[in-house]
Structures are given as structure tokens and as C-alpha cells.
Amino acid sequence: MRILGVDPALTVTGYGVVDFKKNKLSLLEAGIITTDSGETIPKRLDKIYRAVTKLISDTKPEVMVLEKLYSHYRHPTTAYVLGQARGVICLACEREKIPLFEYAATRIKKAIVGNGLASKYQVQRMVAGMLSLSNLPKYTDVTDALALAIAHSYAMRIKI
């Protein structure tokens, strides 16, 4: 199974594609999609949509995994902006006919580190170890996206 994990944001969206075959994970591709804060919101959302659509076309994942939306009540604007980025990513997923799965951040951290309140650094180190990466990715957005894909592979193992 090929799994695309996406950590959505308006400025830096992380993504990671892993193959899960015979109970073994391998990294296919990982990176970021960036937008310029000086551009209009519609242009930025269009860039994310087009980049995710191309990523789907290039890597041909069987499923996509996103983190469930969570926002602190003190920062409602964050949820609004994040929701817009998630919306165009979900649209790309639907247009390309790929099943979408969503997990809470605490569930992902629990699956990867064993602690639902783990730090981003702990997740980053575990993901790097699981995928035998020689260097930590520069952006935690990338390791967060890879963590989503890895955690989904765990969920599929349980269901099989």
C-alpha cells in the first residue's frame, strides 16, 4: 500500500509518501509545498491544490492521511486559515478519487512515540529511525506528514 501523509498549512505544507509492503515501510518521497505570504489567499490555495494534485498524479498513493483539525480557543484565526488549506487538499483528494483518513495529533504521537503528548522533536527522531534516515528532515512539517503515513500503516496492520 502506498500512503500519502499531508501536514497542511498555508505557508509550509509538509508531505510524505511511504510504501508499506510485507510489514515493511520504505520512504518514496517527502518534502514541502510553500506559498508566499505576500500573495493573495486564493493564489496560495491554488498553489497548494495544484501541488497536491501533481503529487498524487506523480506518486499514485492508494490513500491520503491528514491530521484532524485542532485549534486552541485563543487562536481562532489559526483554525480558519488551516481549514482553508485542508479544504483544497481534501478537494484534490476527492477529485483524484483517493480515500481520505484523518487522525488526531495525539493518536499519531501515541502510535509513533508511545506518548500522545510527545514533542515534535521526539516524533522527528522516531520517524527518522523508523525510515532509516541518515539526517533529520529540515522541517518538522515533513516528519509530521511522514508520521501520519506511518501511523496509518499501523492502523491497516490491525485491520488486516
MODELLER restraints for C-alpha pairs under 7 A, 6 or more apart:
rsr = mdl.restraints
at = mdl.atoms
rsr.add(forms.Gaussian(group=physical.xy_distance, feature=features.Distance(at['CA:1:A'], at['CA:19:A']), mean=5.76, stdev=0.5))
rsr.add(forms.Gaussian(group=physical.xy_distance, feature=features.Distance(at['CA:1:A'], at['CA:20:A']), mean=5.10, stdev=0.5))
rsr.add(forms.Gaussian(group=physical.xy_distance, feature=features.Distance(at['CA:1:A'], at['CA:21:A']), mean=6.34, stdev=0.5))
rsr.add(forms.Gaussian(group=physical.xy_distance, feature=features.Distance(at['CA:1:A'], at['CA:62:A']), mean=6.36, stdev=0.5))
rsr.add(forms.Gaussian(group=physical.xy_distance, feature=features.Distance(at['CA:2:A'], at['CA:17:A']), mean=6.94, stdev=0.5))
rsr.add(forms.Gaussian(group=physical.xy_distance, feature=features.Distance(at['CA:2:A'], at['CA:18:A']), mean=5.79, stdev=0.5))
rsr.add(forms.Gaussian(group=physical.xy_distance, feature=features.Distance(at['CA:2:A'], at['CA:19:A']), mean=4.46, stdev=0.5))
rsr.add(forms.Gaussian(group=physical.xy_distance, feature=features.Distance(at['CA:2:A'], at['CA:20:A']), mean=6.19, stdev=0.5))
rsr.add(forms.Gaussian(group=physical.xy_distance, feature=features.Distance(at['CA:2:A'], at['CA:61:A']), mean=4.79, stdev=0.5))
rsr.add(forms.Gaussian(group=physical.xy_distance, feature=features.Distance(at['CA:2:A'], at['CA:62:A']), mean=5.38, stdev=0.5))
rsr.add(forms.Gaussian(group=physical.xy_distance, feature=features.Distance(at['CA:2:A'], at['CA:63:A']), mean=6.96, stdev=0.5))
rsr.add(forms.Gaussian(group=physical.xy_distance, feature=features.Distance(at['CA:3:A'], at['CA:17:A']), mean=5.57, stdev=0.5))
rsr.add(forms.Gaussian(group=physical.xy_distance, feature=features.Distance(at['CA:3:A'], at['CA:18:A']), mean=5.40, stdev=0.5))
rsr.add(forms.Gaussian(group=physical.xy_distance, feature=features.Distance(at['CA:3:A'], at['CA:19:A']), mean=6.34, stdev=0.5))
rsr.add(forms.Gaussian(group=physical.xy_distance, feature=features.Distance(at['CA:3:A'], at['CA:61:A']), mean=5.37, stdev=0.5))
rsr.add(forms.Gaussian(group=physical.xy_distance, feature=features.Distance(at['CA:3:A'], at['CA:62:A']), mean=6.09, stdev=0.5))
rsr.add(forms.Gaussian(group=physical.xy_distance, feature=features.Distance(at['CA:3:A'], at['CA:63:A']), mean=5.29, stdev=0.5))
rsr.add(forms.Gaussian(group=physical.xy_distance, feature=features.Distance(at['CA:3:A'], at['CA:64:A']), mean=5.98, stdev=0.5))
rsr.add(forms.Gaussian(group=physical.xy_distance, feature=features.Distance(at['CA:3:A'], at['CA:149:A']), mean=5.63, stdev=0.5))
rsr.add(forms.Gaussian(group=physical.xy_distance, feature=features.Distance(at['CA:4:A'], at['CA:16:A']), mean=5.77, stdev=0.5))
rsr.add(forms.Gaussian(group=physical.xy_distance, feature=features.Distance(at['CA:4:A'], at['CA:17:A']), mean=4.46, stdev=0.5))
rsr.add(forms.Gaussian(group=physical.xy_distance, feature=features.Distance(at['CA:4:A'], at['CA:18:A']), mean=6.69, stdev=0.5))
rsr.add(forms.Gaussian(group=physical.xy_distance, feature=features.Distance(at['CA:4:A'], at['CA:61:A']), mean=5.87, stdev=0.5))
rsr.add(forms.Gaussian(group=physical.xy_distance, feature=features.Distance(at['CA:4:A'], at['CA:63:A']), mean=6.29, stdev=0.5))
rsr.add(forms.Gaussian(group=physical.xy_distance, feature=features.Distance(at['CA:4:A'], at['CA:64:A']), mean=4.70, stdev=0.5))
rsr.add(forms.Gaussian(group=physical.xy_distance, feature=features.Distance(at['CA:4:A'], at['CA:65:A']), mean=6.18, stdev=0.5))
rsr.add(forms.Gaussian(group=physical.xy_distance, feature=features.Distance(at['CA:4:A'], at['CA:149:A']), mean=6.02, stdev=0.5))
rsr.add(forms.Gaussian(group=physical.xy_distance, feature=features.Distance(at['CA:5:A'], at['CA:15:A']), mean=5.59, stdev=0.5))
rsr.add(forms.Gaussian(group=physical.xy_distance, feature=features.Distance(at['CA:5:A'], at['CA:16:A']), mean=5.22, stdev=0.5))
rsr.add(forms.Gaussian(group=physical.xy_distance, feature=features.Distance(at['CA:5:A'], at['CA:17:A']), mean=6.29, stdev=0.5))
rsr.add(forms.Gaussian(group=physical.xy_distance, feature=features.Distance(at['CA:5:A'], at['CA:64:A']), mean=5.78, stdev=0.5))
rsr.add(forms.Gaussian(group=physical.xy_distance, feature=features.Distance(at['CA:5:A'], at['CA:65:A']), mean=4.73, stdev=0.5))
rsr.add(forms.Gaussian(group=physical.xy_distance, feature=features.Distance(at['CA:5:A'], at['CA:66:A']), mean=6.18, stdev=0.5))
rsr.add(forms.Gaussian(group=physical.xy_distance, feature=features.Distance(at['CA:5:A'], at['CA:145:A']), mean=4.64, stdev=0.5))
rsr.add(forms.Gaussian(group=physical.xy_distance, feature=features.Distance(at['CA:5:A'], at['CA:146:A']), mean=5.78, stdev=0.5))
rsr.add(forms.Gaussian(group=physical.xy_distance, feature=features.Distance(at['CA:5:A'], at['CA:148:A']), mean=5.28, stdev=0.5))
rsr.add(forms.Gaussian(group=physical.xy_distance, feature=features.Distance(at['CA:5:A'], at['CA:149:A']), mean=4.65, stdev=0.5))
rsr.add(forms.Gaussian(group=physical.xy_distance, feature=features.Distance(at['CA:6:A'], at['CA:14:A']), mean=5.78, stdev=0.5))
rsr.add(forms.Gaussian(group=physical.xy_distance, feature=features.Distance(at['CA:6:A'], at['CA:15:A']), mean=4.45, stdev=0.5))
rsr.add(forms.Gaussian(group=physical.xy_distance, feature=features.Distance(at['CA:6:A'], at['CA:16:A']), mean=6.61, stdev=0.5))
rsr.add(forms.Gaussian(group=physical.xy_distance, feature=features.Distance(at['CA:6:A'], at['CA:65:A']), mean=6.25, stdev=0.5))
rsr.add(forms.Gaussian(group=physical.xy_distance, feature=features.Distance(at['CA:6:A'], at['CA:66:A']), mean=5.42, stdev=0.5))
rsr.add(forms.Gaussian(group=physical.xy_distance, feature=features.Distance(at['CA:6:A'], at['CA:145:A']), mean=4.75, stdev=0.5))
rsr.add(forms.Gaussian(group=physical.xy_distance, feature=features.Distance(at['CA:7:A'], at['CA:13:A']), mean=5.60, stdev=0.5))
rsr.add(forms.Gaussian(group=physical.xy_distance, feature=features.Distance(at['CA:7:A'], at['CA:14:A']), mean=4.92, stdev=0.5))
rsr.add(forms.Gaussian(group=physical.xy_distance, feature=features.Distance(at['CA:7:A'], at['CA:15:A']), mean=6.17, stdev=0.5))
rsr.add(forms.Gaussian(group=physical.xy_distance, feature=features.Distance(at['CA:7:A'], at['CA:66:A']), mean=6.36, stdev=0.5))
rsr.add(forms.Gaussian(group=physical.xy_distance, feature=features.Distance(at['CA:7:A'], at['CA:67:A']), mean=6.59, stdev=0.5))
rsr.add(forms.Gaussian(group=physical.xy_distance, feature=features.Distance(at['CA:7:A'], at['CA:141:A']), mean=5.98, stdev=0.5))
rsr.add(forms.Gaussian(group=physical.xy_distance, feature=features.Distance(at['CA:7:A'], at['CA:144:A']), mean=6.27, stdev=0.5))
rsr.add(forms.Gaussian(group=physical.xy_distance, feature=features.Distance(at['CA:7:A'], at['CA:145:A']), mean=4.90, stdev=0.5))
rsr.add(forms.Gaussian(group=physical.xy_distance, feature=features.Distance(at['CA:8:A'], at['CA:14:A']), mean=6.56, stdev=0.5))
rsr.add(forms.Gaussian(group=physical.xy_distance, feature=features.Distance(at['CA:8:A'], at['CA:82:A']), mean=6.85, stdev=0.5))
rsr.add(forms.Gaussian(group=physical.xy_distance, feature=features.Distance(at['CA:8:A'], at['CA:85:A']), mean=6.08, stdev=0.5))
rsr.add(forms.Gaussian(group=physical.xy_distance, feature=features.Distance(at['CA:8:A'], at['CA:86:A']), mean=5.86, stdev=0.5))
rsr.add(forms.Gaussian(group=physical.xy_distance, feature=features.Distance(at['CA:9:A'], at['CA:82:A']), mean=5.46, stdev=0.5))
rsr.add(forms.Gaussian(group=physical.xy_distance, feature=features.Distance(at['CA:9:A'], at['CA:85:A']), mean=5.80, stdev=0.5))
rsr.add(forms.Gaussian(group=physical.xy_distance, feature=features.Distance(at['CA:10:A'], at['CA:35:A']), mean=6.84, stdev=0.5))
rsr.add(forms.Gaussian(group=physical.xy_distance, feature=features.Distance(at['CA:10:A'], at['CA:81:A']), mean=6.79, stdev=0.5))
rsr.add(forms.Gaussian(group=physical.xy_distance, feature=features.Distance(at['CA:10:A'], at['CA:82:A']), mean=6.52, stdev=0.5))
rsr.add(forms.Gaussian(group=physical.xy_distance, feature=features.Distance(at['CA:10:A'], at['CA:85:A']), mean=5.69, stdev=0.5))
rsr.add(forms.Gaussian(group=physical.xy_distance, feature=features.Distance(at['CA:11:A'], at['CA:34:A']), mean=5.43, stdev=0.5))
rsr.add(forms.Gaussian(group=physical.xy_distance, feature=features.Distance(at['CA:11:A'], at['CA:35:A']), mean=5.06, stdev=0.5))
rsr.add(forms.Gaussian(group=physical.xy_distance, feature=features.Distance(at['CA:11:A'], at['CA:36:A']), mean=6.82, stdev=0.5))
rsr.add(forms.Gaussian(group=physical.xy_distance, feature=features.Distance(at['CA:11:A'], at['CA:37:A']), mean=6.83, stdev=0.5))
rsr.add(forms.Gaussian(group=physical.xy_distance, feature=features.Distance(at['CA:12:A'], at['CA:32:A']), mean=6.30, stdev=0.5))
rsr.add(forms.Gaussian(group=physical.xy_distance, feature=features.Distance(at['CA:12:A'], at['CA:33:A']), mean=5.75, stdev=0.5))
rsr.add(forms.Gaussian(group=physical.xy_distance, feature=features.Distance(at['CA:12:A'], at['CA:34:A']), mean=4.67, stdev=0.5))
rsr.add(forms.Gaussian(group=physical.xy_distance, feature=features.Distance(at['CA:12:A'], at['CA:35:A']), mean=6.80, stdev=0.5))
rsr.add(forms.Gaussian(group=physical.xy_distance, feature=features.Distance(at['CA:13:A'], at['CA:32:A']), mean=5.45, stdev=0.5))
rsr.add(forms.Gaussian(group=physical.xy_distance, feature=features.Distance(at['CA:13:A'], at['CA:33:A']), mean=5.03, stdev=0.5))
rsr.add(forms.Gaussian(group=physical.xy_distance, feature=features.Distance(at['CA:13:A'], at['CA:34:A']), mean=6.40, stdev=0.5))
rsr.add(forms.Gaussian(group=physical.xy_distance, feature=features.Distance(at['CA:13:A'], at['CA:141:A']), mean=6.54, stdev=0.5))
rsr.add(forms.Gaussian(group=physical.xy_distance, feature=features.Distance(at['CA:14:A'], at['CA:31:A']), mean=5.94, stdev=0.5))
rsr.add(forms.Gaussian(group=physical.xy_distance, feature=features.Distance(at['CA:14:A'], at['CA:32:A']), mean=4.44, stdev=0.5))
rsr.add(forms.Gaussian(group=physical.xy_distance, feature=features.Distance(at['CA:14:A'], at['CA:33:A']), mean=6.42, stdev=0.5))
rsr.add(forms.Gaussian(group=physical.xy_distance, feature=features.Distance(at['CA:14:A'], at['CA:141:A']), mean=4.47, stdev=0.5))
rsr.add(forms.Gaussian(group=physical.xy_distance, feature=features.Distance(at['CA:14:A'], at['CA:142:A']), mean=4.44, stdev=0.5))
rsr.add(forms.Gaussian(group=physical.xy_distance, feature=features.Distance(at['CA:14:A'], at['CA:145:A']), mean=5.77, stdev=0.5))
rsr.add(forms.Gaussian(group=physical.xy_distance, feature=features.Distance(at['CA:15:A'], at['CA:30:A']), mean=5.53, stdev=0.5))
rsr.add(forms.Gaussian(group=physical.xy_distance, feature=features.Distance(at['CA:15:A'], at['CA:31:A']), mean=5.53, stdev=0.5))
rsr.add(forms.Gaussian(group=physical.xy_distance, feature=features.Distance(at['CA:15:A'], at['CA:32:A']), mean=5.99, stdev=0.5))
rsr.add(forms.Gaussian(group=physical.xy_distance, feature=features.Distance(at['CA:15:A'], at['CA:142:A']), mean=5.52, stdev=0.5))
rsr.add(forms.Gaussian(group=physical.xy_distance, feature=features.Distance(at['CA:15:A'], at['CA:145:A']), mean=5.01, stdev=0.5))
rsr.add(forms.Gaussian(group=physical.xy_distance, feature=features.Distance(at['CA:15:A'], at['CA:146:A']), mean=6.86, stdev=0.5))
rsr.add(forms.Gaussian(group=physical.xy_distance, feature=features.Distance(at['CA:16:A'], at['CA:29:A']), mean=5.82, stdev=0.5))
rsr.add(forms.Gaussian(group=physical.xy_distance, feature=features.Distance(at['CA:16:A'], at['CA:30:A']), mean=4.10, stdev=0.5))
rsr.add(forms.Gaussian(group=physical.xy_distance, feature=features.Distance(at['CA:16:A'], at['CA:31:A']), mean=6.55, stdev=0.5))
rsr.add(forms.Gaussian(group=physical.xy_distance, feature=features.Distance(at['CA:16:A'], at['CA:142:A']), mean=6.37, stdev=0.5))
rsr.add(forms.Gaussian(group=physical.xy_distance, feature=features.Distance(at['CA:16:A'], at['CA:145:A']), mean=5.38, stdev=0.5))
rsr.add(forms.Gaussian(group=physical.xy_distance, feature=features.Distance(at['CA:16:A'], at['CA:146:A']), mean=4.80, stdev=0.5))
rsr.add(forms.Gaussian(group=physical.xy_distance, feature=features.Distance(at['CA:17:A'], at['CA:27:A']), mean=6.32, stdev=0.5))
rsr.add(forms.Gaussian(group=physical.xy_distance, feature=features.Distance(at['CA:17:A'], at['CA:28:A']), mean=5.42, stdev=0.5))
rsr.add(forms.Gaussian(group=physical.xy_distance, feature=features.Distance(at['CA:17:A'], at['CA:29:A']), mean=5.16, stdev=0.5))
rsr.add(forms.Gaussian(group=physical.xy_distance, feature=features.Distance(at['CA:17:A'], at['CA:30:A']), mean=6.10, stdev=0.5))
rsr.add(forms.Gaussian(group=physical.xy_distance, feature=features.Distance(at['CA:17:A'], at['CA:146:A']), mean=6.99, stdev=0.5))
rsr.add(forms.Gaussian(group=physical.xy_distance, feature=features.Distance(at['CA:18:A'], at['CA:25:A']), mean=6.52, stdev=0.5))
rsr.add(forms.Gaussian(group=physical.xy_distance, feature=features.Distance(at['CA:18:A'], at['CA:26:A']), mean=5.53, stdev=0.5))
rsr.add(forms.Gaussian(group=physical.xy_distance, feature=features.Distance(at['CA:18:A'], at['CA:27:A']), mean=4.58, stdev=0.5))
rsr.add(forms.Gaussian(group=physical.xy_distance, feature=features.Distance(at['CA:18:A'], at['CA:28:A']), mean=5.28, stdev=0.5))
rsr.add(forms.Gaussian(group=physical.xy_distance, feature=features.Distance(at['CA:18:A'], at['CA:149:A']), mean=6.68, stdev=0.5))
rsr.add(forms.Gaussian(group=physical.xy_distance, feature=features.Distance(at['CA:19:A'], at['CA:25:A']), mean=5.66, stdev=0.5))
rsr.add(forms.Gaussian(group=physical.xy_distance, feature=features.Distance(at['CA:19:A'], at['CA:26:A']), mean=5.25, stdev=0.5))
rsr.add(forms.Gaussian(group=physical.xy_distance, feature=features.Distance(at['CA:19:A'], at['CA:27:A']), mean=6.44, stdev=0.5))
rsr.add(forms.Gaussian(group=physical.xy_distance, feature=features.Distance(at['CA:19:A'], at['CA:28:A']), mean=6.63, stdev=0.5))
rsr.add(forms.Gaussian(group=physical.xy_distance, feature=features.Distance(at['CA:20:A'], at['CA:26:A']), mean=6.67, stdev=0.5))
rsr.add(forms.Gaussian(group=physical.xy_distance, feature=features.Distance(at['CA:20:A'], at['CA:153:A']), mean=6.69, stdev=0.5))
rsr.add(forms.Gaussian(group=physical.xy_distance, feature=features.Distance(at['CA:25:A'], at['CA:131:A']), mean=6.91, stdev=0.5))
rsr.add(forms.Gaussian(group=physical.xy_distance, feature=features.Distance(at['CA:26:A'], at['CA:131:A']), mean=6.28, stdev=0.5))
rsr.add(forms.Gaussian(group=physical.xy_distance, feature=features.Distance(at['CA:27:A'], at['CA:131:A']), mean=6.48, stdev=0.5))
rsr.add(forms.Gaussian(group=physical.xy_distance, feature=features.Distance(at['CA:30:A'], at['CA:142:A']), mean=6.48, stdev=0.5))
rsr.add(forms.Gaussian(group=physical.xy_distance, feature=features.Distance(at['CA:31:A'], at['CA:142:A']), mean=5.90, stdev=0.5))
rsr.add(forms.Gaussian(group=physical.xy_distance, feature=features.Distance(at['CA:32:A'], at['CA:142:A']), mean=6.63, stdev=0.5))
rsr.add(forms.Gaussian(group=physical.xy_distance, feature=features.Distance(at['CA:33:A'], at['CA:48:A']), mean=6.73, stdev=0.5))
rsr.add(forms.Gaussian(group=physical.xy_distance, feature=features.Distance(at['CA:35:A'], at['CA:44:A']), mean=5.61, stdev=0.5))
rsr.add(forms.Gaussian(group=physical.xy_distance, feature=features.Distance(at['CA:45:A'], at['CA:85:A']), mean=6.24, stdev=0.5))
rsr.add(forms.Gaussian(group=physical.xy_distance, feature=features.Distance(at['CA:45:A'], at['CA:88:A']), mean=6.68, stdev=0.5))
rsr.add(forms.Gaussian(group=physical.xy_distance, feature=features.Distance(at['CA:49:A'], at['CA:88:A']), mean=5.41, stdev=0.5))
rsr.add(forms.Gaussian(group=physical.xy_distance, feature=features.Distance(at['CA:49:A'], at['CA:89:A']), mean=5.94, stdev=0.5))
rsr.add(forms.Gaussian(group=physical.xy_distance, feature=features.Distance(at['CA:49:A'], at['CA:92:A']), mean=6.20, stdev=0.5))
rsr.add(forms.Gaussian(group=physical.xy_distance, feature=features.Distance(at['CA:52:A'], at['CA:89:A']), mean=6.63, stdev=0.5))
rsr.add(forms.Gaussian(group=physical.xy_distance, feature=features.Distance(at['CA:52:A'], at['CA:92:A']), mean=6.65, stdev=0.5))
rsr.add(forms.Gaussian(group=physical.xy_distance, feature=features.Distance(at['CA:53:A'], at['CA:92:A']), mean=5.58, stdev=0.5))
rsr.add(forms.Gaussian(group=physical.xy_distance, feature=features.Distance(at['CA:62:A'], at['CA:98:A']), mean=6.29, stdev=0.5))
rsr.add(forms.Gaussian(group=physical.xy_distance, feature=features.Distance(at['CA:63:A'], at['CA:98:A']), mean=5.48, stdev=0.5))
rsr.add(forms.Gaussian(group=physical.xy_distance, feature=features.Distance(at['CA:63:A'], at['CA:99:A']), mean=5.04, stdev=0.5))
rsr.add(forms.Gaussian(group=physical.xy_distance, feature=features.Distance(at['CA:63:A'], at['CA:100:A']), mean=6.03, stdev=0.5))
rsr.add(forms.Gaussian(group=physical.xy_distance, feature=features.Distance(at['CA:64:A'], at['CA:98:A']), mean=6.70, stdev=0.5))
rsr.add(forms.Gaussian(group=physical.xy_distance, feature=features.Distance(at['CA:64:A'], at['CA:99:A']), mean=6.32, stdev=0.5))
rsr.add(forms.Gaussian(group=physical.xy_distance, feature=features.Distance(at['CA:64:A'], at['CA:100:A']), mean=4.98, stdev=0.5))
rsr.add(forms.Gaussian(group=physical.xy_distance, feature=features.Distance(at['CA:64:A'], at['CA:101:A']), mean=6.27, stdev=0.5))
rsr.add(forms.Gaussian(group=physical.xy_distance, feature=features.Distance(at['CA:65:A'], at['CA:100:A']), mean=5.83, stdev=0.5))
rsr.add(forms.Gaussian(group=physical.xy_distance, feature=features.Distance(at['CA:65:A'], at['CA:101:A']), mean=4.77, stdev=0.5))
rsr.add(forms.Gaussian(group=physical.xy_distance, feature=features.Distance(at['CA:65:A'], at['CA:102:A']), mean=5.63, stdev=0.5))
rsr.add(forms.Gaussian(group=physical.xy_distance, feature=features.Distance(at['CA:65:A'], at['CA:148:A']), mean=6.18, stdev=0.5))
rsr.add(forms.Gaussian(group=physical.xy_distance, feature=features.Distance(at['CA:65:A'], at['CA:149:A']), mean=6.32, stdev=0.5))
rsr.add(forms.Gaussian(group=physical.xy_distance, feature=features.Distance(at['CA:66:A'], at['CA:101:A']), mean=6.35, stdev=0.5))
rsr.add(forms.Gaussian(group=physical.xy_distance, feature=features.Distance(at['CA:66:A'], at['CA:102:A']), mean=4.89, stdev=0.5))
rsr.add(forms.Gaussian(group=physical.xy_distance, feature=features.Distance(at['CA:66:A'], at['CA:103:A']), mean=6.70, stdev=0.5))
rsr.add(forms.Gaussian(group=physical.xy_distance, feature=features.Distance(at['CA:66:A'], at['CA:148:A']), mean=6.87, stdev=0.5))
rsr.add(forms.Gaussian(group=physical.xy_distance, feature=features.Distance(at['CA:67:A'], at['CA:102:A']), mean=5.44, stdev=0.5))
rsr.add(forms.Gaussian(group=physical.xy_distance, feature=features.Distance(at['CA:67:A'], at['CA:103:A']), mean=5.17, stdev=0.5))
rsr.add(forms.Gaussian(group=physical.xy_distance, feature=features.Distance(at['CA:67:A'], at['CA:104:A']), mean=5.77, stdev=0.5))
rsr.add(forms.Gaussian(group=physical.xy_distance, feature=features.Distance(at['CA:67:A'], at['CA:105:A']), mean=6.16, stdev=0.5))
rsr.add(forms.Gaussian(group=physical.xy_distance, feature=features.Distance(at['CA:68:A'], at['CA:102:A']), mean=5.48, stdev=0.5))
rsr.add(forms.Gaussian(group=physical.xy_distance, feature=features.Distance(at['CA:68:A'], at['CA:103:A']), mean=5.35, stdev=0.5))
rsr.add(forms.Gaussian(group=physical.xy_distance, feature=features.Distance(at['CA:68:A'], at['CA:104:A']), mean=4.98, stdev=0.5))
rsr.add(forms.Gaussian(group=physical.xy_distance, feature=features.Distance(at['CA:68:A'], at['CA:105:A']), mean=6.99, stdev=0.5))
rsr.add(forms.Gaussian(group=physical.xy_distance, feature=features.Distance(at['CA:71:A'], at['CA:78:A']), mean=6.70, stdev=0.5))
rsr.add(forms.Gaussian(group=physical.xy_distance, feature=features.Distance(at['CA:71:A'], at['CA:79:A']), mean=5.38, stdev=0.5))
rsr.add(forms.Gaussian(group=physical.xy_distance, feature=features.Distance(at['CA:93:A'], at['CA:100:A']), mean=6.97, stdev=0.5))
rsr.add(forms.Gaussian(group=physical.xy_distance, feature=features.Distance(at['CA:106:A'], at['CA:116:A']), mean=4.25, stdev=0.5))
rsr.add(forms.Gaussian(group=physical.xy_distance, feature=features.Distance(at['CA:106:A'], at['CA:117:A']), mean=6.25, stdev=0.5))
rsr.add(forms.Gaussian(group=physical.xy_distance, feature=features.Distance(at['CA:107:A'], at['CA:116:A']), mean=6.00, stdev=0.5))
rsr.add(forms.Gaussian(group=physical.xy_distance, feature=features.Distance(at['CA:108:A'], at['CA:147:A']), mean=6.72, stdev=0.5))
rsr.add(forms.Gaussian(group=physical.xy_distance, feature=features.Distance(at['CA:108:A'], at['CA:148:A']), mean=6.28, stdev=0.5))
rsr.add(forms.Gaussian(group=physical.xy_distance, feature=features.Distance(at['CA:108:A'], at['CA:151:A']), mean=5.90, stdev=0.5))
rsr.add(forms.Gaussian(group=physical.xy_distance, feature=features.Distance(at['CA:109:A'], at['CA:115:A']), mean=5.94, stdev=0.5))
rsr.add(forms.Gaussian(group=physical.xy_distance, feature=features.Distance(at['CA:109:A'], at['CA:116:A']), mean=4.76, stdev=0.5))
rsr.add(forms.Gaussian(group=physical.xy_distance, feature=features.Distance(at['CA:109:A'], at['CA:117:A']), mean=6.76, stdev=0.5))
rsr.add(forms.Gaussian(group=physical.xy_distance, feature=features.Distance(at['CA:109:A'], at['CA:118:A']), mean=6.04, stdev=0.5))
rsr.add(forms.Gaussian(group=physical.xy_distance, feature=features.Distance(at['CA:109:A'], at['CA:123:A']), mean=6.73, stdev=0.5))
rsr.add(forms.Gaussian(group=physical.xy_distance, feature=features.Distance(at['CA:110:A'], at['CA:116:A']), mean=4.19, stdev=0.5))
rsr.add(forms.Gaussian(group=physical.xy_distance, feature=features.Distance(at['CA:111:A'], at['CA:151:A']), mean=5.82, stdev=0.5))
rsr.add(forms.Gaussian(group=physical.xy_distance, feature=features.Distance(at['CA:112:A'], at['CA:123:A']), mean=6.66, stdev=0.5))
rsr.add(forms.Gaussian(group=physical.xy_distance, feature=features.Distance(at['CA:112:A'], at['CA:126:A']), mean=6.73, stdev=0.5))
rsr.add(forms.Gaussian(group=physical.xy_distance, feature=features.Distance(at['CA:112:A'], at['CA:147:A']), mean=6.72, stdev=0.5))
rsr.add(forms.Gaussian(group=physical.xy_distance, feature=features.Distance(at['CA:112:A'], at['CA:151:A']), mean=6.57, stdev=0.5))
rsr.add(forms.Gaussian(group=physical.xy_distance, feature=features.Distance(at['CA:113:A'], at['CA:122:A']), mean=6.98, stdev=0.5))
rsr.add(forms.Gaussian(group=physical.xy_distance, feature=features.Distance(at['CA:113:A'], at['CA:123:A']), mean=6.25, stdev=0.5))
rsr.add(forms.Gaussian(group=physical.xy_distance, feature=features.Distance(at['CA:113:A'], at['CA:126:A']), mean=6.56, stdev=0.5))
rsr.add(forms.Gaussian(group=physical.xy_distance, feature=features.Distance(at['CA:120:A'], at['CA:140:A']), mean=6.85, stdev=0.5))
rsr.add(forms.Gaussian(group=physical.xy_distance, feature=features.Distance(at['CA:124:A'], at['CA:136:A']), mean=6.96, stdev=0.5))
rsr.add(forms.Gaussian(group=physical.xy_distance, feature=features.Distance(at['CA:124:A'], at['CA:140:A']), mean=6.64, stdev=0.5))
rsr.add(forms.Gaussian(group=physical.xy_distance, feature=features.Distance(at['CA:124:A'], at['CA:143:A']), mean=5.45, stdev=0.5))
rsr.add(forms.Gaussian(group=physical.xy_distance, feature=features.Distance(at['CA:127:A'], at['CA:143:A']), mean=6.44, stdev=0.5))
rsr.add(forms.Gaussian(group=physical.xy_distance, feature=features.Distance(at['CA:127:A'], at['CA:147:A']), mean=6.27, stdev=0.5))
rsr.add(forms.Gaussian(group=physical.xy_distance, feature=features.Distance(at['CA:128:A'], at['CA:136:A']), mean=6.10, stdev=0.5))
rsr.add(forms.Gaussian(group=physical.xy_distance, feature=features.Distance(at['CA:137:A'], at['CA:143:A']), mean=6.79, stdev=0.5))
